[in-house]
Amino acid sequence: IDSLVEVVNGLWSQVPAGTADKVVGMSFDTTGSTPVAINSQGTPLALTEEFAENPNAMFILWKDHTSIKEANEITEAATNNDVNYLSHMGGIYSSEWYWAKALHIFRVDSSVKAATYSWVEHCDWMTALMCGTTHPEALKLGRCATGHKQMWNEQWGGFPPNSFFSNIDPLLDGVVDTLNATTEPSDQVAGNLTAEWAEKLGLPQGIVVGYGAFDCHMG
């Protein structure tokens, strides 16, 4: 967040005066899958005092491969299921992806599990932060992250059912039910830039904010 403010404001001294006023929209592409555990208010646990120094409560970078065991379990469950939820994802679930990371953290850190309400991708949380919609009930999810990392697909009505995840491990019970079942592609508007963030970034209030996506998908 601090880097975002510093970088965006640093741009304005490098471009003609008035350029910021001409900006009409913004959106995020981030690494992925880079999810974070959030509390019932939508705050990443690492941004709370209790978990500020706990790496398990921070955004889990895409290149973290510690969840290989969990990824293999998800692959086995999906391929042996009546509906193969990996059929649009290459057939193998990766340790770089959302559900494997979430399950691994739950298994190794009971304090994070106890404080977690849900998990959210970096690109979706930053989008929500700009729009003032980080509360789980208001949090909007982009199709890029949900479709490729979280097994969301219209073919089976959205996310796999809770029973699929709880059968893999009861630690995942209920997590999918905290997610917004409606997702949108990155060419759609997720919301508008709040007054708070317009002031911090030197941008016009109310400009559109697109749904987030992953850097490797956006080119």
N, CA and C atoms as a LAMMPS dump frame, in Angstrom:
ITEM: TIMESTEP
0
ITEM: NUMBER OF ATOMS
657
ITEM: BOX BOUNDS ff ff ff
-5.0000000000000000e+02 5.0000000000000000e+02
-5.0000000000000000e+02 5.0000000000000000e+02
-5.0000000000000000e+02 5.0000000000000000e+02
ITEM: ATOMS id mol type element x y z
1 1 1 N 0.838 -1.195 0
2 1 2 C 0 0 0
3 1 3 C 0.876 1.248 0
4 2 1 N 1.9 1.241 0.842
5 2 2 C 2.811 2.383 0.892
6 2 3 C 3.514 2.572 -0.447
7 3 1 N 3.906 1.466 -1.068
8 3 2 C 4.582 1.548 -2.368
9 3 3 C 3.658 2.114 -3.435
10 4 1 N 2.392 1.72 -3.397
11 4 2 C 1.417 2.24 -4.357
12 4 3 C 1.328 3.755 -4.268
13 5 1 N 1.195 4.258 -3.053
14 5 2 C 1.086 5.706 -2.845
15 5 3 C 2.351 6.408 -3.326
16 6 1 N 3.504 5.841 -2.985
17 6 2 C 4.771 6.473 -3.356
18 6 3 C 4.975 6.488 -4.867
19 7 1 N 4.716 5.36 -5.508
20 7 2 C 4.96 5.255 -6.947
21 7 3 C 4.006 6.135 -7.745
22 8 1 N 2.715 6.073 -7.434
23 8 2 C 1.741 6.86 -8.195
24 8 3 C 1.998 8.351 -8.03
25 9 1 N 2.241 8.785 -6.813
26 9 2 C 2.508 10.208 -6.61
27 9 3 C 3.824 10.631 -7.246
28 10 1 N 4.771 9.708 -7.316
29 10 2 C 6.035 10.018 -7.963
30 10 3 C 5.903 10.236 -9.457
31 11 1 N 4.849 9.696 -10.046
32 11 2 C 4.635 9.857 -11.486
33 11 3 C 4.296 11.286 -11.865
34 12 1 N 3.573 11.973 -10.979
35 12 2 C 3.025 13.273 -11.364
36 12 3 C 4.097 14.329 -11.613
37 13 1 N 5.276 14.151 -11.042
38 13 2 C 6.365 15.1 -11.292
39 13 3 C 7.099 14.793 -12.593
40 14 1 N 6.766 13.662 -13.203
41 14 2 C 7.455 13.241 -14.421
42 14 3 C 6.606 13.415 -15.68
43 15 1 N 5.403 13.898 -15.518
44 15 2 C 4.493 14.068 -16.655
45 15 3 C 3.975 15.503 -16.681
46 16 1 N 3.412 15.952 -17.793
47 16 2 C 2.905 17.329 -17.875
48 16 3 C 1.863 17.626 -16.807
49 17 1 N 1.833 18.854 -16.346
50 17 2 C 0.858 19.282 -15.343
51 17 3 C -0.56 19.007 -15.838
52 18 1 N -1.404 18.542 -14.954
53 18 2 C -2.789 18.26 -15.308
54 18 3 C -3.037 16.858 -15.813
55 19 1 N -1.972 16.067 -15.956
56 19 2 C -2.135 14.703 -16.463
57 19 3 C -3.028 13.867 -15.556
58 20 1 N -2.837 14.006 -14.253
59 20 2 C -3.626 13.206 -13.311
60 20 3 C -5.119 13.452 -13.477
61 21 1 N -5.488 14.683 -13.794
62 21 2 C -6.906 15.021 -13.945
63 21 3 C -7.534 14.364 -15.167
64 22 1 N -6.699 13.868 -16.074
65 22 2 C -7.201 13.243 -17.291
66 22 3 C -7.363 11.725 -17.156
67 23 1 N -6.923 11.189 -16.035
68 23 2 C -7.062 9.747 -15.806
69 23 3 C -8.532 9.417 -15.565
70 24 1 N -9.048 8.446 -16.281
71 24 2 C -10.476 8.108 -16.174
72 24 3 C -10.724 6.736 -15.555
73 25 1 N -9.667 5.956 -15.364
74 25 2 C -9.874 4.639 -14.789
75 25 3 C -8.571 4.008 -14.35
76 26 1 N -8.686 2.967 -13.554
77 26 2 C -7.516 2.244 -13.074
78 26 3 C -7.914 0.801 -12.762
79 27 1 N -6.923 -0.072 -12.744
80 27 2 C -7.16 -1.447 -12.303
81 27 3 C -5.82 -2.059 -11.932
82 28 1 N -5.886 -3.204 -11.288
83 28 2 C -4.684 -3.864 -10.794
84 28 3 C -4.447 -5.182 -11.498
85 29 1 N -3.177 -5.433 -11.857
86 29 2 C -2.773 -6.806 -12.099
87 29 3 C -1.655 -7.097 -11.1
88 30 1 N -1.761 -8.225 -10.452
89 30 2 C -0.807 -8.61 -9.418
90 30 3 C -0.295 -10.013 -9.704
91 31 1 N 0.687 -10.435 -8.929
92 31 2 C 1.088 -11.832 -9.021
93 31 3 C -0.047 -12.713 -8.516
94 32 1 N -0.034 -13.962 -8.928
95 32 2 C -1.088 -14.851 -8.484
96 32 3 C -0.739 -16.3 -8.802
97 33 1 N -1.197 -17.08 -7.941
98 33 2 C -2.145 -16.808 -6.872
99 33 3 C -1.399 -16.279 -5.639
100 34 1 N -1.828 -15.116 -5.15
101 34 2 C -1.222 -14.501 -3.971
102 34 3 C -2.341 -14.133 -3.002
103 35 1 N -2.871 -15.126 -2.286
104 35 2 C -4.003 -14.877 -1.398
105 35 3 C -3.572 -14.471 0.006
106 36 1 N -4.524 -13.926 0.746
107 36 2 C -4.282 -13.56 2.144
108 36 3 C -5.52 -13.913 2.963
109 37 1 N -5.292 -14.292 4.21
110 37 2 C -6.396 -14.548 5.134
111 37 3 C -6.928 -13.219 5.655
112 38 1 N -8.259 -13.066 5.662
113 38 2 C -8.876 -11.839 6.164
114 38 3 C -9.816 -12.168 7.319
115 39 1 N -10.04 -11.152 8.162
116 39 2 C -10.984 -11.338 9.265
117 39 3 C -12.397 -10.986 8.818
118 40 1 N -13.325 -10.974 9.746
119 40 2 C -14.734 -10.766 9.393
120 40 3 C -15.021 -9.359 8.896
121 41 1 N -14.066 -8.44 9.071
122 41 2 C -14.22 -7.083 8.559
123 41 3 C -13.533 -6.898 7.204
124 42 1 N -12.878 -7.948 6.731
125 42 2 C -12.194 -7.869 5.448
126 42 3 C -10.772 -7.367 5.537
127 43 1 N -10.226 -7.286 6.736
128 43 2 C -8.861 -6.807 6.93
129 43 3 C -7.88 -7.972 6.883
130 44 1 N -6.839 -7.897 6.05
131 44 2 C -5.814 -8.937 6.085
132 44 3 C -5.252 -9.076 7.496
133 45 1 N -5.095 -10.303 7.95
134 45 2 C -4.657 -10.514 9.327
135 45 3 C -3.323 -9.837 9.613
136 46 1 N -2.447 -9.769 8.62
137 46 2 C -1.14 -9.143 8.823
138 46 3 C -1.243 -7.649 9.102
139 47 1 N -2.383 -7.047 8.787
140 47 2 C -2.577 -5.62 9.05
141 47 3 C -3.23 -5.383 10.406
142 48 1 N -3.336 -6.43 11.2
143 48 2 C -3.815 -6.299 12.577
144 48 3 C -2.621 -6.47 13.513
145 49 1 N -2.723 -5.882 14.697
146 49 2 C -1.593 -5.904 15.633
147 49 3 C -1.18 -7.323 15.999
148 50 1 N -2.143 -8.191 16.22
149 50 2 C -1.844 -9.552 16.668
150 50 3 C -0.988 -10.328 15.681
151 51 1 N -1.197 -10.096 14.384
152 51 2 C -0.525 -10.908 13.366
153 51 3 C 0.48 -10.126 12.523
154 52 1 N 0.834 -8.937 12.948
155 52 2 C 1.669 -8.056 12.13
156 52 3 C 3.024 -8.666 11.771
157 53 1 N 3.555 -9.529 12.624
158 53 2 C 4.873 -10.121 12.379
159 53 3 C 4.791 -11.601 12.021
160 54 1 N 3.603 -12.077 11.692
161 54 2 C 3.413 -13.493 11.388
162 54 3 C 3.362 -13.707 9.876
163 55 1 N 4.372 -14.327 9.28
164 55 2 C 4.383 -14.535 7.822
165 55 3 C 3.176 -15.314 7.308
166 56 1 N 2.622 -16.19 8.14
167 56 2 C 1.46 -16.969 7.713
168 56 3 C 0.215 -16.113 7.545
169 57 1 N 0.236 -14.911 8.117
170 57 2 C -0.902 -14.001 8.019
171 57 3 C -0.725 -12.975 6.908
172 58 1 N 0.404 -13.045 6.224
173 58 2 C 0.688 -12.107 5.141
174 58 3 C 0.211 -12.688 3.811
175 59 1 N 0.246 -11.877 2.756
176 59 2 C -0.066 -12.394 1.424
177 59 3 C 0.932 -13.509 1.098
178 60 1 N 0.421 -14.655 0.693
179 60 2 C 1.276 -15.801 0.371
180 60 3 C 1.636 -15.718 -1.11
181 61 1 N 2.876 -15.349 -1.391
182 61 2 C 3.288 -15.114 -2.772
183 61 3 C 3.104 -16.346 -3.657
184 62 1 N 2.819 -16.09 -4.912
185 62 2 C 2.573 -17.157 -5.88
186 62 3 C 3.694 -18.188 -5.883
187 63 1 N 4.938 -17.748 -5.706
188 63 2 C 6.081 -18.653 -5.857
189 63 3 C 6.371 -19.485 -4.612
190 64 1 N 5.546 -19.361 -3.587
191 64 2 C 5.661 -20.221 -2.412
192 64 3 C 5.105 -21.601 -2.754
193 65 1 N 5.945 -22.621 -2.673
194 65 2 C 5.557 -23.976 -3.072
195 65 3 C 5.437 -24.928 -1.883
196 66 1 N 5.252 -24.388 -0.688
197 66 2 C 5.187 -25.248 0.496
198 66 3 C 3.909 -26.079 0.557
199 67 1 N 2.944 -25.766 -0.285
200 67 2 C 1.661 -26.483 -0.229
201 67 3 C 1.553 -27.583 -1.285
202 68 1 N 2.672 -28.229 -1.604
203 68 2 C 2.655 -29.294 -2.613
204 68 3 C 1.739 -30.442 -2.191
205 69 1 N 1.825 -30.851 -0.932
206 69 2 C 0.994 -31.95 -0.444
207 69 3 C -0.487 -31.614 -0.596
208 70 1 N -0.85 -30.403 -0.211
209 70 2 C -2.245 -29.972 -0.299
210 70 3 C -2.713 -29.911 -1.748
211 71 1 N -1.842 -29.435 -2.633
212 71 2 C -2.195 -29.367 -4.051
213 71 3 C -2.464 -30.758 -4.613
214 72 1 N -1.634 -31.711 -4.235
215 72 2 C -1.826 -33.086 -4.706
216 72 3 C -3.142 -33.668 -4.195
217 73 1 N -3.506 -33.341 -2.969
218 73 2 C -4.769 -33.827 -2.41
219 73 3 C -5.962 -33.24 -3.162
220 74 1 N -5.862 -31.969 -3.523
221 74 2 C -6.94 -31.324 -4.274
222 74 3 C -7.052 -31.943 -5.665
223 75 1 N -5.908 -32.197 -6.3
224 75 2 C -5.913 -32.833 -7.617
225 75 3 C -6.577 -34.204 -7.555
226 76 1 N -6.221 -34.991 -6.562
227 76 2 C -6.803 -36.328 -6.416
228 76 3 C -8.307 -36.256 -6.189
229 77 1 N -8.731 -35.33 -5.326
230 77 2 C -10.161 -35.204 -5.03
231 77 3 C -10.949 -34.783 -6.262
232 78 1 N -10.391 -33.867 -7.037
233 78 2 C -11.095 -33.358 -8.213
234 78 3 C -11.183 -34.403 -9.316
235 79 1 N -10.1 -35.119 -9.54
236 79 2 C -10.091 -36.098 -10.631
237 79 3 C -10.928 -37.33 -10.304
238 80 1 N -11.149 -37.59 -9.03
239 80 2 C -11.978 -38.729 -8.629
240 80 3 C -13.42 -38.329 -8.337
241 81 1 N -13.735 -37.075 -8.587
242 81 2 C -15.079 -36.554 -8.337
243 81 3 C -15.964 -36.763 -9.567
244 82 1 N -17.269 -36.78 -9.378
245 82 2 C -18.187 -36.901 -10.514
246 82 3 C -17.978 -35.764 -11.502
247 83 1 N -17.716 -34.565 -10.969
248 83 2 C -17.374 -33.406 -11.794
249 83 3 C -15.902 -33.099 -11.562
250 84 1 N -15.12 -33.063 -12.634
251 84 2 C -13.701 -32.74 -12.487
252 84 3 C -13.54 -31.225 -12.509
253 85 1 N -13.346 -30.642 -11.347
254 85 2 C -13.265 -29.191 -11.24
255 85 3 C -11.959 -28.623 -11.793
256 86 1 N -11.086 -29.491 -12.268
257 86 2 C -9.832 -29.043 -12.872
258 86 3 C -9.867 -29.142 -14.392
259 87 1 N -11.015 -29.461 -14.948
260 87 2 C -11.106 -29.708 -16.39
261 87 3 C -10.813 -28.473 -17.225
262 88 1 N -10.931 -27.289 -16.654
263 88 2 C -10.611 -26.057 -17.381
264 88 3 C -9.314 -25.434 -16.881
265 89 1 N -8.553 -26.189 -16.079
266 89 2 C -7.355 -25.638 -15.446
267 89 3 C -6.128 -26.504 -15.692
268 90 1 N -6.17 -27.329 -16.721
269 90 2 C -5.018 -28.153 -17.042
270 90 3 C -4.989 -29.506 -16.375
271 91 1 N -5.983 -29.791 -15.526
272 91 2 C -6.092 -31.115 -14.939
273 91 3 C -5.28 -31.361 -13.686
274 92 1 N -4.429 -30.425 -13.305
275 92 2 C -3.596 -30.586 -12.109
276 92 3 C -3.642 -29.302 -11.295
277 93 1 N -3.942 -29.422 -10
278 93 2 C -3.956 -28.246 -9.135
279 93 3 C -2.532 -27.967 -8.666
280 94 1 N -2.154 -26.698 -8.658
281 94 2 C -0.778 -26.304 -8.363
282 94 3 C -0.609 -25.833 -6.922
283 95 1 N 0.581 -26.036 -6.395
284 95 2 C 0.914 -25.527 -5.064
285 95 3 C 1.006 -24.007 -5.058
286 96 1 N 0.98 -23.402 -6.234
287 96 2 C 1.013 -21.941 -6.329
288 96 3 C -0.38 -21.33 -6.191
289 97 1 N -1.414 -22.146 -6.024
290 97 2 C -2.775 -21.641 -6.142
291 97 3 C -3.515 -21.559 -4.81
292 98 1 N -4.571 -20.796 -4.854
293 98 2 C -5.374 -20.338 -3.716
294 98 3 C -5.721 -21.403 -2.676
295 99 1 N -6.438 -22.45 -3.074
296 99 2 C -6.946 -23.412 -2.098
297 99 3 C -5.835 -24.204 -1.432
298 100 1 N -4.797 -24.554 -2.187
299 100 2 C -3.671 -25.281 -1.603
300 100 3 C -2.961 -24.428 -0.559
301 101 1 N -2.765 -23.163 -0.862
302 101 2 C -2.105 -22.257 0.08
303 101 3 C -2.945 -22.069 1.341
304 102 1 N -4.243 -21.862 1.157
305 102 2 C -5.123 -21.655 2.308
306 102 3 C -5.104 -22.873 3.234
307 103 1 N -5.223 -24.055 2.653
308 103 2 C -5.239 -25.269 3.467
309 103 3 C -3.908 -25.471 4.18
310 104 1 N -2.81 -25.225 3.494
311 104 2 C -1.493 -25.395 4.12
312 104 3 C -1.338 -24.469 5.324
313 105 1 N -1.722 -23.218 5.176
314 105 2 C -1.613 -22.272 6.291
315 105 3 C -2.494 -22.707 7.45
316 106 1 N -3.695 -23.141 7.164
317 106 2 C -4.583 -23.624 8.227
318 106 3 C -3.956 -24.798 8.982
319 107 1 N -3.284 -25.674 8.254
320 107 2 C -2.695 -26.857 8.884
321 107 3 C -1.489 -26.521 9.758
322 108 1 N -0.726 -25.523 9.368
323 108 2 C 0.507 -25.225 10.108
324 108 3 C 0.34 -24.126 11.143
325 109 1 N -0.782 -23.398 11.113
326 109 2 C -0.935 -22.266 12.036
327 109 3 C -2.378 -22.164 12.521
328 110 1 N -2.64 -22.759 13.661
329 110 2 C -4.004 -22.775 14.197
330 110 3 C -4.475 -21.387 14.608
331 111 1 N -3.551 -20.498 14.958
332 111 2 C -3.954 -19.144 15.35
333 111 3 C -4.487 -18.368 14.158
334 112 1 N -3.877 -18.56 13.004
335 112 2 C -4.381 -17.928 11.782
336 112 3 C -5.729 -18.528 11.413
337 113 1 N -5.845 -19.841 11.512
338 113 2 C -7.125 -20.495 11.209
339 113 3 C -8.241 -19.936 12.079
340 114 1 N -7.981 -19.764 13.368
341 114 2 C -9.008 -19.301 14.3
342 114 3 C -9.459 -17.879 14.003
343 115 1 N -8.564 -17.071 13.462
344 115 2 C -8.883 -15.662 13.21
345 115 3 C -9.401 -15.404 11.804
346 116 1 N -9.338 -16.41 10.928
347 116 2 C -9.692 -16.225 9.521
348 116 3 C -11.19 -16.36 9.288
349 117 1 N -11.73 -15.388 8.556
350 117 2 C -13.111 -15.484 8.079
351 117 3 C -13.129 -16 6.648
352 118 1 N -12.193 -15.504 5.841
353 118 2 C -12.144 -15.895 4.438
354 118 3 C -10.741 -15.648 3.904
355 119 1 N -10.56 -15.942 2.628
356 119 2 C -9.308 -15.672 1.923
357 119 3 C -9.622 -14.85 0.678
358 120 1 N -8.706 -13.978 0.297
359 120 2 C -8.923 -13.153 -0.888
360 120 3 C -7.609 -12.98 -1.638
361 121 1 N -7.708 -12.934 -2.962
362 121 2 C -6.532 -12.705 -3.795
363 121 3 C -6.075 -11.246 -3.695
364 122 1 N -4.765 -11.067 -3.866
365 122 2 C -4.172 -9.728 -3.812
366 122 3 C -4.859 -8.768 -4.785
367 123 1 N -5.07 -9.212 -6.03
368 123 2 C -5.665 -8.323 -7.036
369 123 3 C -7.085 -7.921 -6.661
370 124 1 N -7.817 -8.813 -6.021
371 124 2 C -9.192 -8.498 -5.632
372 124 3 C -9.237 -7.607 -4.395
373 125 1 N -8.3 -7.814 -3.464
374 125 2 C -8.315 -6.996 -2.252
375 125 3 C -7.877 -5.562 -2.538
376 126 1 N -6.871 -5.385 -3.381
377 126 2 C -6.433 -4.028 -3.727
378 126 3 C -7.54 -3.277 -4.454
379 127 1 N -8.248 -3.962 -5.321
380 127 2 C -9.388 -3.354 -6.006
381 127 3 C -10.436 -2.909 -5.001
382 128 1 N -10.749 -3.782 -4.062
383 128 2 C -11.744 -3.462 -3.036
384 128 3 C -11.289 -2.307 -2.159
385 129 1 N -9.998 -2.256 -1.856
386 129 2 C -9.466 -1.17 -1.031
387 129 3 C -9.71 0.175 -1.698
388 130 1 N -9.48 0.245 -2.994
389 130 2 C -9.678 1.503 -3.72
390 130 3 C -11.146 1.916 -3.753
391 131 1 N -12.032 0.933 -3.728
392 131 2 C -13.47 1.196 -3.854
393 131 3 C -14.187 1.27 -2.512
394 132 1 N -13.469 0.994 -1.423
395 132 2 C -14.102 0.994 -0.11
396 132 3 C -15.019 -0.183 0.11
397 133 1 N -14.701 -1.314 -0.522
398 133 2 C -15.591 -2.485 -0.449
399 133 3 C -14.854 -3.718 0.071
400 134 1 N -13.976 -3.547 1.048
401 134 2 C -13.199 -4.683 1.538
402 134 3 C -13.988 -5.597 2.471
403 135 1 N -15.12 -5.126 2.996
404 135 2 C -15.922 -6.005 3.85
405 135 3 C -16.34 -7.232 3.039
406 136 1 N -16.236 -8.424 3.615
407 136 2 C -16.528 -9.648 2.849
408 136 3 C -17.861 -9.642 2.118
409 137 1 N -18.879 -9.029 2.69
410 137 2 C -20.189 -9.017 2.037
411 137 3 C -20.216 -8.098 0.818
412 138 1 N -19.257 -7.171 0.743
413 138 2 C -19.214 -6.228 -0.374
414 138 3 C -18.088 -6.535 -1.347
415 139 1 N -17.215 -7.456 -0.984
416 139 2 C -16.01 -7.725 -1.753
417 139 3 C -16.347 -8.4 -3.08
418 140 1 N -15.9 -7.779 -4.174
419 140 2 C -16.175 -8.3 -5.509
420 140 3 C -14.962 -9.07 -6.025
421 141 1 N -15.23 -10.153 -6.732
422 141 2 C -14.166 -11.041 -7.184
423 141 3 C -14.056 -11.058 -8.701
424 142 1 N -12.821 -10.975 -9.183
425 142 2 C -12.574 -11.016 -10.613
426 142 3 C -12.549 -12.439 -11.145
427 143 1 N -12.979 -12.591 -12.374
428 143 2 C -13.051 -13.906 -13.013
429 143 3 C -11.66 -14.513 -13.233
430 144 1 N -10.672 -13.665 -13.436
431 144 2 C -9.324 -14.164 -13.704
432 144 3 C -8.83 -15.043 -12.569
433 145 1 N -8.901 -14.52 -11.347
434 145 2 C -8.408 -15.269 -10.189
435 145 3 C -9.325 -16.425 -9.83
436 146 1 N -10.613 -16.168 -9.805
437 146 2 C -11.546 -17.218 -9.381
438 146 3 C -11.604 -18.361 -10.389
439 147 1 N -11.554 -18.022 -11.664
440 147 2 C -11.678 -19.044 -12.691
441 147 3 C -10.459 -19.927 -12.815
442 148 1 N -9.275 -19.341 -12.67
443 148 2 C -8.065 -20.122 -12.912
444 148 3 C -7.443 -20.693 -11.654
445 149 1 N -7.698 -20.104 -10.494
446 149 2 C -7.051 -20.573 -9.268
447 149 3 C -8.033 -21.126 -8.231
448 150 1 N -9.296 -20.701 -8.299
449 150 2 C -10.248 -21.073 -7.258
450 150 3 C -11.327 -22.042 -7.743
451 151 1 N -11.197 -22.496 -8.99
452 151 2 C -12.085 -23.511 -9.576
453 151 3 C -13.509 -23.023 -9.796
454 152 1 N -13.687 -21.719 -9.972
455 152 2 C -15.005 -21.177 -10.309
456 152 3 C -15.25 -21.396 -11.796
457 153 1 N -16.45 -21.863 -12.144
458 153 2 C -16.816 -21.991 -13.548
459 153 3 C -18.331 -22.052 -13.681
460 154 1 N -18.849 -21.401 -14.711
461 154 2 C -20.292 -21.404 -14.95
462 154 3 C -20.822 -22.813 -15.193
463 155 1 N -19.971 -23.691 -15.722
464 155 2 C -20.402 -25.052 -16.067
465 155 3 C -20.982 -25.783 -14.86
466 156 1 N -20.391 -25.58 -13.693
467 156 2 C -20.903 -26.244 -12.48
468 156 3 C -21.488 -25.26 -11.474
469 157 1 N -21.904 -24.092 -11.979
470 157 2 C -22.655 -23.157 -11.153
471 157 3 C -21.836 -22.289 -10.227
472 158 1 N -20.559 -22.086 -10.555
473 158 2 C -19.71 -21.221 -9.736
474 158 3 C -18.568 -21.992 -9.107
475 159 1 N -18.413 -21.85 -7.786
476 159 2 C -17.38 -22.597 -7.072
477 159 3 C -17.849 -24.034 -6.818
478 160 1 N -16.924 -24.956 -6.614
479 160 2 C -17.333 -26.279 -6.14
480 160 3 C -18.075 -26.144 -4.81
481 161 1 N -18.933 -27.098 -4.481
482 161 2 C -19.692 -26.999 -3.227
483 161 3 C -18.79 -27.15 -2.004
484 162 1 N -19.294 -26.687 -0.882
485 162 2 C -18.532 -26.779 0.36
486 162 3 C -18.135 -28.215 0.684
487 163 1 N -19.003 -29.159 0.351
488 163 2 C -18.715 -30.567 0.652
489 163 3 C -17.441 -31.049 -0.03
490 164 1 N -17.161 -30.542 -1.22
491 164 2 C -15.935 -30.93 -1.921
492 164 3 C -14.714 -30.559 -1.091
493 165 1 N -14.718 -29.341 -0.562
494 165 2 C -13.564 -28.876 0.207
495 165 3 C -13.488 -29.511 1.589
496 166 1 N -14.615 -29.648 2.254
497 166 2 C -14.604 -30.226 3.6
498 166 3 C -14.233 -31.7 3.576
499 167 1 N -14.498 -32.383 2.461
500 167 2 C -14.084 -33.778 2.336
501 167 3 C -12.573 -33.905 2.17
502 168 1 N -11.949 -32.885 1.593
503 168 2 C -10.485 -32.874 1.497
504 168 3 C -9.885 -32.678 2.88
505 169 1 N -10.42 -31.707 3.609
506 169 2 C -9.999 -31.447 4.988
507 169 3 C -11.053 -30.581 5.661
508 170 1 N -11.547 -30.99 6.826
509 170 2 C -12.551 -30.187 7.538
510 170 3 C -12.091 -28.764 7.841
511 171 1 N -10.781 -28.521 7.796
512 171 2 C -10.28 -27.163 8.027
513 171 3 C -10.795 -26.179 6.979
514 172 1 N -11.149 -26.69 5.8
515 172 2 C -11.671 -25.825 4.735
516 172 3 C -13.179 -25.64 4.811
517 173 1 N -13.803 -26.297 5.754
518 173 2 C -15.261 -26.24 5.859
519 173 3 C -15.758 -24.805 6.003
520 174 1 N -16.637 -24.398 5.108
521 174 2 C -17.276 -23.095 5.187
522 174 3 C -16.579 -21.966 4.466
523 175 1 N -15.313 -22.147 4.092
524 175 2 C -14.584 -21.039 3.455
525 175 3 C -15.241 -20.632 2.143
526 176 1 N -15.588 -21.606 1.308
527 176 2 C -16.162 -21.272 0.008
528 176 3 C -17.481 -20.523 0.153
529 177 1 N -18.198 -20.754 1.23
530 177 2 C -19.481 -20.079 1.438
531 177 3 C -19.314 -18.605 1.792
532 178 1 N -18.09 -18.187 2.109
533 178 2 C -17.834 -16.769 2.401
534 178 3 C -17.511 -15.978 1.141
535 179 1 N -17.365 -16.666 0.016
536 179 2 C -16.96 -16.014 -1.23
537 179 3 C -18.167 -15.559 -2.035
538 180 1 N -18.038 -14.403 -2.663
539 180 2 C -19.081 -13.882 -3.538
540 180 3 C -19.19 -14.788 -4.759
541 181 1 N -20.326 -15.391 -4.952
542 181 2 C -20.499 -16.351 -6.045
543 181 3 C -20.562 -15.687 -7.412
544 182 1 N -20.785 -14.361 -7.439
545 182 2 C -20.825 -13.624 -8.701
546 182 3 C -19.438 -13.086 -9.009
547 183 1 N -18.903 -13.431 -10.156
548 183 2 C -17.581 -12.953 -10.561
549 183 3 C -17.691 -12.251 -11.91
550 184 1 N -16.722 -11.377 -12.189
551 184 2 C -16.755 -10.623 -13.441
552 184 3 C -15.371 -10.596 -14.081
553 185 1 N -15.31 -10.527 -15.417
554 185 2 C -14.024 -10.419 -16.101
555 185 3 C -13.414 -9.031 -15.928
556 186 1 N -12.153 -8.905 -16.299
557 186 2 C -11.4 -7.686 -16.01
558 186 3 C -11.793 -6.489 -16.864
559 187 1 N -12.663 -6.675 -17.856
560 187 2 C -13.109 -5.525 -18.647
561 187 3 C -14.353 -4.868 -18.051
562 188 1 N -14.772 -5.336 -16.877
563 188 2 C -15.948 -4.773 -16.221
564 188 3 C -15.546 -3.856 -15.064
565 189 1 N -16.459 -2.977 -14.671
566 189 2 C -16.202 -2.009 -13.597
567 189 3 C -16.544 -2.626 -12.246
568 190 1 N -15.566 -2.613 -11.338
569 190 2 C -15.785 -3.145 -9.992
570 190 3 C -16.323 -2.078 -9.049
571 191 1 N -16.024 -0.819 -9.345
572 191 2 C -16.469 0.265 -8.47
573 191 3 C -15.824 1.576 -8.866
574 192 1 N -15.797 2.499 -7.922
575 192 2 C -15.244 3.828 -8.186
576 192 3 C -14.27 4.225 -7.085
577 193 1 N -13.27 4.993 -7.452
578 193 2 C -12.231 5.412 -6.516
579 193 3 C -12.817 6.318 -5.44
580 194 1 N -12.586 5.952 -4.184
581 194 2 C -13.137 6.724 -3.071
582 194 3 C -12.402 8.046 -2.902
583 195 1 N -13.027 8.952 -2.165
584 195 2 C -12.409 10.253 -1.885
585 195 3 C -11.088 10.07 -1.152
586 196 1 N -11.05 9.131 -0.217
587 196 2 C -9.828 8.884 0.556
588 196 3 C -8.666 8.512 -0.345
589 197 1 N -8.911 7.58 -1.269
590 197 2 C -7.819 7.127 -2.119
591 197 3 C -7.537 8.078 -3.269
592 198 1 N -8.516 8.823 -3.679
593 198 2 C -8.266 9.869 -4.673
594 198 3 C -7.282 10.889 -4.112
595 199 1 N -7.478 11.267 -2.868
596 199 2 C -6.577 12.236 -2.233
597 199 3 C -5.179 11.653 -2.058
598 200 1 N -5.098 10.401 -1.63
599 200 2 C -3.795 9.781 -1.397
600 200 3 C -2.996 9.6 -2.68
601 201 1 N -3.692 9.355 -3.787
602 201 2 C -3.018 9.058 -5.047
603 201 3 C -2.954 10.245 -5.995
604 202 1 N -3.627 11.331 -5.643
605 202 2 C -3.633 12.491 -6.525
606 202 3 C -4.454 12.283 -7.776
607 203 1 N -5.473 11.432 -7.691
608 203 2 C -6.33 11.113 -8.831
609 203 3 C -7.728 11.674 -8.63
610 204 1 N -8.505 11.823 -9.694
611 204 2 C -9.879 12.326 -9.551
612 204 3 C -10.756 11.344 -8.779
613 205 1 N -11.532 11.849 -7.871
614 205 2 C -12.472 11.004 -7.14
615 205 3 C -13.517 10.443 -8.094
616 206 1 N -13.875 9.19 -7.896
617 206 2 C -14.957 8.593 -8.664
618 206 3 C -14.562 7.937 -9.967
619 207 1 N -13.272 8.001 -10.351
620 207 2 C -12.897 7.314 -11.588
621 207 3 C -13.165 5.816 -11.431
622 208 1 N -13.393 5.148 -12.547
623 208 2 C -13.766 3.74 -12.471
624 208 3 C -12.565 2.88 -12.1
625 209 1 N -12.853 1.818 -11.375
626 209 2 C -11.839 0.831 -11.005
627 209 3 C -12.273 -0.505 -11.592
628 210 1 N -11.445 -1.06 -12.457
629 210 2 C -11.783 -2.33 -13.088
630 210 3 C -11.515 -3.508 -12.174
631 211 1 N -12.091 -4.642 -12.511
632 211 2 C -11.82 -5.861 -11.749
633 211 3 C -10.351 -6.245 -11.889
634 212 1 N -9.789 -6.785 -10.823
635 212 2 C -8.388 -7.161 -10.822
636 212 3 C -8.124 -8.432 -11.611
637 213 1 N -6.848 -8.623 -11.937
638 213 2 C -6.433 -9.811 -12.683
639 213 3 C -4.971 -10.102 -12.362
640 214 1 N -4.42 -11.133 -12.999
641 214 2 C -3.04 -11.53 -12.754
642 214 3 C -2.105 -10.979 -13.822
643 215 1 N -0.887 -10.665 -13.408
644 215 2 C 0.082 -10.088 -14.333
645 215 3 C 0.354 -11.003 -15.524
646 216 1 N 0.5 -12.296 -15.275
647 216 2 C 0.823 -13.214 -16.365
648 216 3 C -0.319 -13.369 -17.361
649 217 1 N -1.527 -13.014 -16.966
650 217 2 C -2.679 -13.096 -17.862
651 217 3 C -2.883 -11.792 -18.632
652 218 1 N -2.329 -10.703 -18.1
653 218 2 C -2.607 -9.385 -18.68
654 218 3 C -1.527 -8.913 -19.641
655 219 1 N -0.395 -9.619 -19.716
656 219 2 C 0.637 -9.268 -20.676
657 219 3 C 1.544 -8.154 -20.204
